[in-house]
């Protein structure tokens, strides 16, 4: 995503806030979501344009070998000496990158704010025991939200204390952003194909997107030699979106054992191709307790209209919840409800591990099914929102059951 076609992201106001003090800002997430763009934009606004360093470049790696503290040299040319912003992009591809980063941070922490951007390996390696503890905060940049495209302020998507107040706030806008919604479903929520708004460009972009991640990111973070099998799995999974995923249903098609398929799915998660949500298994009897549902960050790979729309809703909710967890003292989560007789509500938003409100994705304005009322009641009389693709819809029943267009709710 180039700076010439720039949409301000909510994460900028969060990650670069002074509240996070001296700590480095680690920003990870799917490829091509704009991590480098927001970092460069921050440097530009801080008059630190020349302090962006891409460790993918051989010239920079060679410079480091001869001048281990090149940042000091480059800062000599700056007019200001404090509140300086530096970005290290893809530094996690360097051997012993944590030690390198630790040295830079310990040397410059009183003058410099470090931004560290990357994708799969950055997230993976930070989870292992490391020497950077206490020196960074981690943030995740998801694909674009509908409200970001329309330029709404972050306060508009921040949850209220009570669930019904939160839902009421989200539907309070009188606008239906149907055209941007349709464009997202057509081109995905990734900035470049969405802003290009060209079907041929999108087709080629998305084809290259998945192949590049498998051949580069998954190769780098795994010991998998049969990457073609990962691609085979990748193209089997779109038909599984929206239902609890059975590994057993995949292993025969792939001629692989259960553990191998499970490992492949784990790597697809690590590489930000997939995200999973788990079933909620408290307070209600006869709930399934094991199989998760999978969704794609890049839902262009899904052909079924209903499944694609459900994936869109899942991604919007997941991205919002990630932001809520960065700006709120409460802890939010995303789950789903499914009983053993197959009665399911697509999404359950959790607040501090307790049910907050329920959501269901539908293509058109239809009546609320009876089991959603039961789920709402059994989970503590929480609100239920049926989010529909159809435009111009808003219905409120019994003050806590809603049918609303996605283009208004999001």
C-alpha beads as a LAMMPS data file, in Angstrom:
LAMMPS data file: protein, C-alpha beads

410 atoms
409 bonds

1 atom types
1 bond types

-500.0 500.0 xlo xhi
-500.0 500.0 ylo yhi
-500.0 500.0 zlo zhi

Masses

1 110.0

Atoms # bond

1 1 1 0.000 0.000 0.000
2 1 1 1.589 3.225 -1.124
3 1 1 1.499 6.464 0.807
4 1 1 -0.308 8.121 -2.092
5 1 1 -3.441 6.038 -1.406
6 1 1 -3.512 6.301 2.342
7 1 1 -6.315 5.465 4.752
8 1 1 -5.654 6.352 8.380
9 1 1 -5.723 3.270 10.590
10 1 1 -7.080 3.149 14.120
11 1 1 -3.938 1.399 15.294
12 1 1 -1.903 4.542 14.646
13 1 1 -3.639 6.450 17.444
14 1 1 -3.195 3.458 19.739
15 1 1 0.293 2.112 19.087
16 1 1 2.007 5.498 18.860
17 1 1 0.328 6.956 21.928
18 1 1 2.635 8.494 24.570
19 1 1 0.919 6.294 27.159
20 1 1 3.173 3.426 26.067
21 1 1 6.217 5.434 27.067
22 1 1 9.670 4.076 26.211
23 1 1 8.633 0.574 25.118
24 1 1 9.217 -0.538 21.553
25 1 1 6.092 -0.969 19.457
26 1 1 6.020 -4.380 17.785
27 1 1 3.480 -4.346 14.955
28 1 1 2.679 -7.658 13.272
29 1 1 -0.160 -8.978 11.165
30 1 1 -0.987 -10.337 7.724
31 1 1 1.158 -9.338 4.763
32 1 1 0.063 -6.232 2.875
33 1 1 -2.167 -4.787 5.597
34 1 1 -0.119 -1.577 5.772
35 1 1 2.327 -2.123 8.646
36 1 1 5.208 -0.458 6.812
37 1 1 2.908 2.309 5.606
38 1 1 1.746 3.386 9.060
39 1 1 5.323 3.229 10.372
40 1 1 6.619 5.411 7.536
41 1 1 3.735 7.804 8.015
42 1 1 4.617 8.166 11.701
43 1 1 8.262 8.857 10.816
44 1 1 7.181 11.385 8.203
45 1 1 4.966 13.264 10.666
46 1 1 7.776 13.243 13.236
47 1 1 10.344 14.544 10.702
48 1 1 12.286 11.288 10.971
49 1 1 11.853 10.115 7.372
50 1 1 15.466 8.981 7.089
51 1 1 15.255 6.624 10.066
52 1 1 13.365 3.803 8.354
53 1 1 15.526 0.678 8.011
54 1 1 14.545 -2.386 5.989
55 1 1 16.671 -5.311 7.148
56 1 1 15.708 -7.242 4.033
57 1 1 18.181 -5.060 2.156
58 1 1 21.707 -6.370 1.798
59 1 1 23.136 -2.851 2.004
60 1 1 21.742 -2.343 5.491
61 1 1 22.952 -5.706 6.737
62 1 1 26.426 -4.957 5.412
63 1 1 26.358 -1.536 7.030
64 1 1 25.479 -3.085 10.386
65 1 1 28.433 -5.455 10.165
66 1 1 30.807 -2.506 9.807
67 1 1 28.928 0.005 11.965
68 1 1 26.885 -1.662 14.689
69 1 1 25.344 1.610 15.907
70 1 1 24.544 3.304 12.611
71 1 1 21.442 4.887 14.180
72 1 1 23.683 7.237 16.194
73 1 1 25.397 8.418 13.021
74 1 1 22.076 9.081 11.270
75 1 1 20.660 10.959 14.256
76 1 1 23.511 13.470 14.112
77 1 1 21.826 15.057 11.092
78 1 1 18.553 15.649 12.955
79 1 1 17.647 19.083 14.290
80 1 1 15.824 17.607 17.308
81 1 1 17.530 15.310 19.779
82 1 1 14.567 13.805 21.669
83 1 1 11.295 12.054 20.858
84 1 1 12.869 10.519 17.778
85 1 1 11.085 7.696 15.963
86 1 1 12.996 4.852 14.276
87 1 1 11.492 1.929 12.351
88 1 1 13.170 -1.461 11.940
89 1 1 11.306 -3.446 9.288
90 1 1 11.894 -7.212 8.961
91 1 1 14.731 -7.204 11.514
92 1 1 13.474 -10.598 12.733
93 1 1 15.026 -12.125 9.600
94 1 1 18.489 -11.342 10.959
95 1 1 20.387 -13.991 12.951
96 1 1 20.293 -13.127 16.658
97 1 1 17.892 -10.282 15.895
98 1 1 16.700 -10.056 19.489
99 1 1 20.206 -9.307 20.732
100 1 1 20.666 -6.702 17.998
101 1 1 17.398 -5.054 18.902
102 1 1 18.167 -5.198 22.621
103 1 1 21.490 -3.429 22.038
104 1 1 19.861 -0.643 20.020
105 1 1 17.089 -0.208 22.577
106 1 1 19.353 -0.187 25.609
107 1 1 21.634 2.354 23.925
108 1 1 18.929 4.752 22.750
109 1 1 15.853 4.207 24.940
110 1 1 15.990 7.699 26.460
111 1 1 15.924 9.418 23.068
112 1 1 14.324 7.024 20.603
113 1 1 10.938 5.382 20.146
114 1 1 11.395 2.163 18.164
115 1 1 8.797 0.695 15.803
116 1 1 9.439 -2.933 14.828
117 1 1 7.315 -4.317 11.996
118 1 1 6.987 -7.821 10.608
119 1 1 4.635 -10.728 10.101
120 1 1 4.727 -14.440 10.896
121 1 1 8.210 -14.828 12.353
122 1 1 8.004 -11.688 14.478
123 1 1 4.832 -12.945 16.155
124 1 1 6.120 -16.505 16.451
125 1 1 9.490 -15.647 17.972
126 1 1 8.131 -13.114 20.443
127 1 1 6.048 -15.912 21.999
128 1 1 9.128 -17.912 22.868
129 1 1 11.129 -16.968 25.951
130 1 1 13.161 -13.949 24.956
131 1 1 15.584 -11.335 26.190
132 1 1 13.290 -8.452 25.221
133 1 1 10.833 -8.908 28.076
134 1 1 9.672 -5.567 29.427
135 1 1 11.053 -3.676 26.452
136 1 1 8.120 -3.808 24.030
137 1 1 4.364 -3.841 23.582
138 1 1 2.818 -5.967 20.850
139 1 1 0.118 -4.767 18.448
140 1 1 -1.645 -6.499 15.593
141 1 1 -2.688 -4.751 12.374
142 1 1 -5.623 -6.437 10.648
143 1 1 -7.013 -5.702 7.187
144 1 1 -9.155 -2.592 6.825
145 1 1 -12.363 -2.066 8.752
146 1 1 -15.415 -0.631 7.005
147 1 1 -15.487 2.260 9.475
148 1 1 -11.833 3.076 8.695
149 1 1 -12.682 3.360 5.003
150 1 1 -15.449 5.818 5.849
151 1 1 -13.097 7.838 8.065
152 1 1 -14.993 7.380 11.334
153 1 1 -13.159 8.146 14.575
154 1 1 -12.013 5.317 16.832
155 1 1 -14.458 6.452 19.519
156 1 1 -17.277 5.290 17.221
157 1 1 -16.198 1.648 17.500
158 1 1 -15.186 1.603 21.167
159 1 1 -17.468 -0.580 23.306
160 1 1 -19.591 0.829 26.089
161 1 1 -19.750 -0.648 29.572
162 1 1 -22.988 -2.548 28.928
163 1 1 -23.658 -4.779 25.937
164 1 1 -26.984 -3.209 24.971
165 1 1 -25.437 0.259 25.110
166 1 1 -22.640 -1.010 22.840
167 1 1 -25.042 -2.396 20.244
168 1 1 -27.193 0.731 20.396
169 1 1 -24.107 2.840 19.787
170 1 1 -23.070 0.797 16.744
171 1 1 -26.476 1.110 15.098
172 1 1 -26.932 4.770 16.016
173 1 1 -25.446 6.049 12.761
174 1 1 -28.102 6.793 10.167
175 1 1 -25.789 5.901 7.268
176 1 1 -25.603 2.670 5.288
177 1 1 -22.146 2.261 3.730
178 1 1 -23.388 -0.279 1.212
179 1 1 -21.114 0.533 -1.732
180 1 1 -17.888 0.287 0.309
181 1 1 -19.226 -2.955 1.818
182 1 1 -19.889 -4.424 -1.630
183 1 1 -16.398 -3.403 -2.759
184 1 1 -14.848 -5.128 0.262
185 1 1 -16.722 -8.342 -0.460
186 1 1 -15.592 -8.121 -4.077
187 1 1 -11.934 -7.174 -3.588
188 1 1 -11.242 -8.159 0.089
189 1 1 -10.379 -5.872 3.020
190 1 1 -6.724 -5.532 1.984
191 1 1 -5.833 -1.940 1.080
192 1 1 -4.190 -2.342 -2.334
193 1 1 -6.786 -4.417 -4.223
194 1 1 -9.617 -2.597 -2.457
195 1 1 -8.366 0.860 -3.410
196 1 1 -7.507 -0.198 -6.965
197 1 1 -11.093 -1.422 -7.375
198 1 1 -10.186 -3.371 -10.511
199 1 1 -11.327 -6.979 -10.922
200 1 1 -8.393 -8.108 -13.065
201 1 1 -5.860 -6.520 -10.723
202 1 1 -7.583 -8.114 -7.720
203 1 1 -7.553 -11.550 -9.302
204 1 1 -3.802 -11.454 -9.957
205 1 1 -3.029 -9.831 -6.603
206 1 1 -4.867 -12.490 -4.633
207 1 1 -3.392 -15.379 -6.638
208 1 1 0.106 -14.144 -5.881
209 1 1 -0.764 -13.373 -2.266
210 1 1 -1.384 -16.923 -1.106
211 1 1 1.441 -18.463 -3.111
212 1 1 3.941 -15.949 -1.750
213 1 1 2.968 -16.585 1.880
214 1 1 3.223 -20.360 1.532
215 1 1 6.497 -20.304 -0.379
216 1 1 8.163 -17.662 1.801
217 1 1 6.571 -17.238 5.236
218 1 1 5.578 -20.833 5.930
219 1 1 8.857 -22.077 4.510
220 1 1 10.697 -19.749 6.896
221 1 1 8.810 -20.701 10.064
222 1 1 8.471 -24.442 9.482
223 1 1 10.388 -27.521 8.460
224 1 1 7.742 -28.476 5.904
225 1 1 9.233 -29.761 2.671
226 1 1 5.977 -30.609 0.890
227 1 1 4.730 -27.061 0.479
228 1 1 2.486 -28.195 -2.369
229 1 1 0.511 -30.146 0.247
230 1 1 0.015 -26.940 2.198
231 1 1 -1.328 -25.316 -0.966
232 1 1 -3.665 -28.293 -1.457
233 1 1 -4.943 -27.836 2.093
234 1 1 -5.311 -24.109 1.574
235 1 1 -7.656 -24.639 -1.370
236 1 1 -9.713 -27.251 0.496
237 1 1 -10.413 -24.974 3.455
238 1 1 -12.708 -22.317 1.890
239 1 1 -15.511 -24.879 1.688
240 1 1 -15.118 -25.449 5.447
241 1 1 -15.633 -21.820 6.493
242 1 1 -18.519 -21.294 8.879
243 1 1 -18.731 -24.818 10.301
244 1 1 -16.689 -26.574 13.001
245 1 1 -13.626 -27.913 11.246
246 1 1 -13.081 -31.669 11.223
247 1 1 -9.443 -32.616 10.690
248 1 1 -10.568 -36.148 9.913
249 1 1 -12.541 -34.863 6.926
250 1 1 -9.343 -33.382 5.470
251 1 1 -6.708 -36.026 6.115
252 1 1 -8.148 -38.508 3.597
253 1 1 -8.274 -35.923 0.806
254 1 1 -4.670 -34.926 1.498
255 1 1 -3.389 -38.458 2.192
256 1 1 -1.796 -37.199 5.389
257 1 1 -2.201 -38.192 9.021
258 1 1 -4.198 -36.210 11.589
259 1 1 -1.214 -34.584 13.333
260 1 1 0.338 -33.447 10.055
261 1 1 -2.883 -31.753 8.926
262 1 1 -3.256 -30.125 12.338
263 1 1 0.332 -28.837 12.141
264 1 1 -0.285 -27.431 8.659
265 1 1 -3.333 -25.564 9.948
266 1 1 -1.274 -24.224 12.848
267 1 1 1.277 -22.850 10.380
268 1 1 -1.492 -21.250 8.313
269 1 1 -2.552 -19.527 11.535
270 1 1 0.999 -18.403 12.320
271 1 1 1.377 -17.020 8.799
272 1 1 -1.809 -14.951 9.176
273 1 1 -3.703 -16.796 6.473
274 1 1 -6.283 -18.165 8.901
275 1 1 -7.663 -17.348 12.291
276 1 1 -9.686 -19.728 14.428
277 1 1 -12.460 -19.191 16.936
278 1 1 -13.368 -21.703 19.621
279 1 1 -16.777 -22.879 20.823
280 1 1 -18.057 -21.439 24.072
281 1 1 -18.500 -24.213 26.599
282 1 1 -19.703 -22.666 29.839
283 1 1 -23.150 -22.245 31.397
284 1 1 -24.974 -24.189 28.679
285 1 1 -25.439 -27.940 28.582
286 1 1 -25.005 -29.998 25.421
287 1 1 -22.468 -27.650 23.842
288 1 1 -19.777 -29.044 21.563
289 1 1 -16.401 -28.546 23.175
290 1 1 -13.655 -29.341 20.683
291 1 1 -13.889 -28.386 17.032
292 1 1 -13.043 -24.795 16.137
293 1 1 -14.223 -22.725 13.191
294 1 1 -11.724 -21.264 10.725
295 1 1 -11.872 -17.993 8.819
296 1 1 -9.550 -16.281 6.338
297 1 1 -7.937 -12.875 6.665
298 1 1 -8.134 -12.782 2.871
299 1 1 -11.640 -14.035 2.127
300 1 1 -11.276 -13.577 -1.650
301 1 1 -10.500 -17.296 -1.756
302 1 1 -14.129 -18.115 -0.771
303 1 1 -16.626 -18.539 -3.610
304 1 1 -19.816 -19.228 -1.656
305 1 1 -21.633 -15.920 -1.078
306 1 1 -23.033 -16.775 2.363
307 1 1 -19.715 -18.175 3.616
308 1 1 -17.819 -15.137 2.305
309 1 1 -20.198 -12.761 4.055
310 1 1 -19.913 -14.713 7.325
311 1 1 -16.117 -14.539 6.983
312 1 1 -16.365 -10.779 6.425
313 1 1 -18.401 -10.421 9.624
314 1 1 -15.932 -12.635 11.517
315 1 1 -12.993 -10.498 10.396
316 1 1 -14.745 -7.219 11.259
317 1 1 -15.538 -8.531 14.747
318 1 1 -12.057 -9.982 15.273
319 1 1 -10.332 -6.765 14.162
320 1 1 -12.520 -4.673 16.457
321 1 1 -11.874 -6.969 19.400
322 1 1 -8.102 -6.756 18.815
323 1 1 -8.432 -2.957 18.967
324 1 1 -10.652 -3.097 22.058
325 1 1 -8.018 -5.154 23.836
326 1 1 -5.468 -2.436 23.057
327 1 1 -7.573 0.498 24.285
328 1 1 -9.742 -0.988 27.050
329 1 1 -8.877 -2.282 30.497
330 1 1 -11.335 -5.154 30.015
331 1 1 -10.421 -8.285 28.060
332 1 1 -12.552 -9.176 25.043
333 1 1 -12.744 -12.383 23.040
334 1 1 -14.566 -13.993 20.129
335 1 1 -16.225 -17.384 20.251
336 1 1 -19.306 -19.182 18.860
337 1 1 -22.190 -21.187 20.282
338 1 1 -23.190 -24.589 18.955
339 1 1 -25.199 -27.306 20.681
340 1 1 -24.823 -31.004 19.992
341 1 1 -28.032 -31.015 17.969
342 1 1 -26.463 -28.511 15.547
343 1 1 -28.182 -25.312 16.713
344 1 1 -25.605 -22.581 16.242
345 1 1 -25.162 -18.862 16.713
346 1 1 -22.249 -17.731 14.570
347 1 1 -20.480 -15.444 17.046
348 1 1 -20.355 -14.727 20.749
349 1 1 -18.438 -11.685 21.932
350 1 1 -16.969 -12.206 25.391
351 1 1 -16.044 -9.579 27.966
352 1 1 -13.719 -10.766 30.723
353 1 1 -14.584 -14.344 29.703
354 1 1 -18.320 -13.700 30.210
355 1 1 -20.952 -13.567 27.420
356 1 1 -21.417 -9.983 26.189
357 1 1 -23.557 -10.208 23.051
358 1 1 -24.332 -12.622 20.215
359 1 1 -24.147 -12.116 16.447
360 1 1 -25.441 -14.051 13.458
361 1 1 -24.530 -13.396 9.802
362 1 1 -27.270 -13.581 7.154
363 1 1 -27.460 -12.474 3.542
364 1 1 -31.000 -11.057 3.767
365 1 1 -33.543 -9.716 6.222
366 1 1 -35.123 -12.852 7.699
367 1 1 -36.788 -13.587 11.018
368 1 1 -34.610 -14.487 13.982
369 1 1 -34.572 -18.255 14.500
370 1 1 -35.936 -19.503 17.823
371 1 1 -32.652 -21.055 18.991
372 1 1 -30.973 -17.636 19.013
373 1 1 -33.525 -16.458 21.591
374 1 1 -32.758 -19.553 23.667
375 1 1 -29.006 -18.986 23.444
376 1 1 -29.474 -15.365 24.465
377 1 1 -31.586 -16.358 27.464
378 1 1 -29.297 -19.171 28.637
379 1 1 -26.213 -16.965 28.406
380 1 1 -27.676 -14.322 30.721
381 1 1 -30.300 -12.486 28.645
382 1 1 -27.605 -10.894 26.499
383 1 1 -28.353 -8.949 23.290
384 1 1 -28.495 -10.719 19.944
385 1 1 -27.662 -9.007 16.641
386 1 1 -28.545 -10.505 13.266
387 1 1 -26.169 -8.777 10.829
388 1 1 -27.405 -8.881 7.239
389 1 1 -25.764 -8.098 3.924
390 1 1 -28.947 -6.456 2.636
391 1 1 -28.987 -2.663 2.868
392 1 1 -31.519 -0.448 4.625
393 1 1 -32.411 -2.858 7.429
394 1 1 -32.909 -1.975 11.094
395 1 1 -35.380 -3.791 13.333
396 1 1 -35.419 -3.932 17.127
397 1 1 -37.390 -6.581 18.995
398 1 1 -37.953 -6.719 22.759
399 1 1 -35.236 -4.069 23.239
400 1 1 -32.358 -6.554 22.903
401 1 1 -32.832 -8.458 19.639
402 1 1 -31.700 -6.656 16.514
403 1 1 -31.720 -7.178 12.764
404 1 1 -29.405 -4.651 11.115
405 1 1 -27.491 -4.151 7.895
406 1 1 -23.766 -4.790 8.098
407 1 1 -23.229 -1.498 6.272
408 1 1 -24.831 0.290 9.238
409 1 1 -23.606 -1.864 12.150
410 1 1 -19.947 -1.803 11.106

Bonds

1 1 1 2
2 1 2 3
3 1 3 4
4 1 4 5
5 1 5 6
6 1 6 7
7 1 7 8
8 1 8 9
9 1 9 10
10 1 10 11
11 1 11 12
12 1 12 13
13 1 13 14
14 1 14 15
15 1 15 16
16 1 16 17
17 1 17 18
18 1 18 19
19 1 19 20
20 1 20 21
21 1 21 22
22 1 22 23
23 1 23 24
24 1 24 25
25 1 25 26
26 1 26 27
27 1 27 28
28 1 28 29
29 1 29 30
30 1 30 31
31 1 31 32
32 1 32 33
33 1 33 34
34 1 34 35
35 1 35 36
36 1 36 37
37 1 37 38
38 1 38 39
39 1 39 40
40 1 40 41
41 1 41 42
42 1 42 43
43 1 43 44
44 1 44 45
45 1 45 46
46 1 46 47
47 1 47 48
48 1 48 49
49 1 49 50
50 1 50 51
51 1 51 52
52 1 52 53
53 1 53 54
54 1 54 55
55 1 55 56
56 1 56 57
57 1 57 58
58 1 58 59
59 1 59 60
60 1 60 61
61 1 61 62
62 1 62 63
63 1 63 64
64 1 64 65
65 1 65 66
66 1 66 67
67 1 67 68
68 1 68 69
69 1 69 70
70 1 70 71
71 1 71 72
72 1 72 73
73 1 73 74
74 1 74 75
75 1 75 76
76 1 76 77
77 1 77 78
78 1 78 79
79 1 79 80
80 1 80 81
81 1 81 82
82 1 82 83
83 1 83 84
84 1 84 85
85 1 85 86
86 1 86 87
87 1 87 88
88 1 88 89
89 1 89 90
90 1 90 91
91 1 91 92
92 1 92 93
93 1 93 94
94 1 94 95
95 1 95 96
96 1 96 97
97 1 97 98
98 1 98 99
99 1 99 100
100 1 100 101
101 1 101 102
102 1 102 103
103 1 103 104
104 1 104 105
105 1 105 106
106 1 106 107
107 1 107 108
108 1 108 109
109 1 109 110
110 1 110 111
111 1 111 112
112 1 112 113
113 1 113 114
114 1 114 115
115 1 115 116
116 1 116 117
117 1 117 118
118 1 118 119
119 1 119 120
120 1 120 121
121 1 121 122
122 1 122 123
123 1 123 124
124 1 124 125
125 1 125 126
126 1 126 127
127 1 127 128
128 1 128 129
129 1 129 130
130 1 130 131
131 1 131 132
132 1 132 133
133 1 133 134
134 1 134 135
135 1 135 136
136 1 136 137
137 1 137 138
138 1 138 139
139 1 139 140
140 1 140 141
141 1 141 142
142 1 142 143
143 1 143 144
144 1 144 145
145 1 145 146
146 1 146 147
147 1 147 148
148 1 148 149
149 1 149 150
150 1 150 151
151 1 151 152
152 1 152 153
153 1 153 154
154 1 154 155
155 1 155 156
156 1 156 157
157 1 157 158
158 1 158 159
159 1 159 160
160 1 160 161
161 1 161 162
162 1 162 163
163 1 163 164
164 1 164 165
165 1 165 166
166 1 166 167
167 1 167 168
168 1 168 169
169 1 169 170
170 1 170 171
171 1 171 172
172 1 172 173
173 1 173 174
174 1 174 175
175 1 175 176
176 1 176 177
177 1 177 178
178 1 178 179
179 1 179 180
180 1 180 181
181 1 181 182
182 1 182 183
183 1 183 184
184 1 184 185
185 1 185 186
186 1 186 187
187 1 187 188
188 1 188 189
189 1 189 190
190 1 190 191
191 1 191 192
192 1 192 193
193 1 193 194
194 1 194 195
195 1 195 196
196 1 196 197
197 1 197 198
198 1 198 199
199 1 199 200
200 1 200 201
201 1 201 202
202 1 202 203
203 1 203 204
204 1 204 205
205 1 205 206
206 1 206 207
207 1 207 208
208 1 208 209
209 1 209 210
210 1 210 211
211 1 211 212
212 1 212 213
213 1 213 214
214 1 214 215
215 1 215 216
216 1 216 217
217 1 217 218
218 1 218 219
219 1 219 220
220 1 220 221
221 1 221 222
222 1 222 223
223 1 223 224
224 1 224 225
225 1 225 226
226 1 226 227
227 1 227 228
228 1 228 229
229 1 229 230
230 1 230 231
231 1 231 232
232 1 232 233
233 1 233 234
234 1 234 235
235 1 235 236
236 1 236 237
237 1 237 238
238 1 238 239
239 1 239 240
240 1 240 241
241 1 241 242
242 1 242 243
243 1 243 244
244 1 244 245
245 1 245 246
246 1 246 247
247 1 247 248
248 1 248 249
249 1 249 250
250 1 250 251
251 1 251 252
252 1 252 253
253 1 253 254
254 1 254 255
255 1 255 256
256 1 256 257
257 1 257 258
258 1 258 259
259 1 259 260
260 1 260 261
261 1 261 262
262 1 262 263
263 1 263 264
264 1 264 265
265 1 265 266
266 1 266 267
267 1 267 268
268 1 268 269
269 1 269 270
270 1 270 271
271 1 271 272
272 1 272 273
273 1 273 274
274 1 274 275
275 1 275 276
276 1 276 277
277 1 277 278
278 1 278 279
279 1 279 280
280 1 280 281
281 1 281 282
282 1 282 283
283 1 283 284
284 1 284 285
285 1 285 286
286 1 286 287
287 1 287 288
288 1 288 289
289 1 289 290
290 1 290 291
291 1 291 292
292 1 292 293
293 1 293 294
294 1 294 295
295 1 295 296
296 1 296 297
297 1 297 298
298 1 298 299
299 1 299 300
300 1 300 301
301 1 301 302
302 1 302 303
303 1 303 304
304 1 304 305
305 1 305 306
306 1 306 307
307 1 307 308
308 1 308 309
309 1 309 310
310 1 310 311
311 1 311 312
312 1 312 313
313 1 313 314
314 1 314 315
315 1 315 316
316 1 316 317
317 1 317 318
318 1 318 319
319 1 319 320
320 1 320 321
321 1 321 322
322 1 322 323
323 1 323 324
324 1 324 325
325 1 325 326
326 1 326 327
327 1 327 328
328 1 328 329
329 1 329 330
330 1 330 331
331 1 331 332
332 1 332 333
333 1 333 334
334 1 334 335
335 1 335 336
336 1 336 337
337 1 337 338
338 1 338 339
339 1 339 340
340 1 340 341
341 1 341 342
342 1 342 343
343 1 343 344
344 1 344 345
345 1 345 346
346 1 346 347
347 1 347 348
348 1 348 349
349 1 349 350
350 1 350 351
351 1 351 352
352 1 352 353
353 1 353 354
354 1 354 355
355 1 355 356
356 1 356 357
357 1 357 358
358 1 358 359
359 1 359 360
360 1 360 361
361 1 361 362
362 1 362 363
363 1 363 364
364 1 364 365
365 1 365 366
366 1 366 367
367 1 367 368
368 1 368 369
369 1 369 370
370 1 370 371
371 1 371 372
372 1 372 373
373 1 373 374
374 1 374 375
375 1 375 376
376 1 376 377
377 1 377 378
378 1 378 379
379 1 379 380
380 1 380 381
381 1 381 382
382 1 382 383
383 1 383 384
384 1 384 385
385 1 385 386
386 1 386 387
387 1 387 388
388 1 388 389
389 1 389 390
390 1 390 391
391 1 391 392
392 1 392 393
393 1 393 394
394 1 394 395
395 1 395 396
396 1 396 397
397 1 397 398
398 1 398 399
399 1 399 400
400 1 400 401
401 1 401 402
402 1 402 403
403 1 403 404
404 1 404 405
405 1 405 406
406 1 406 407
407 1 407 408
408 1 408 409
409 1 409 410
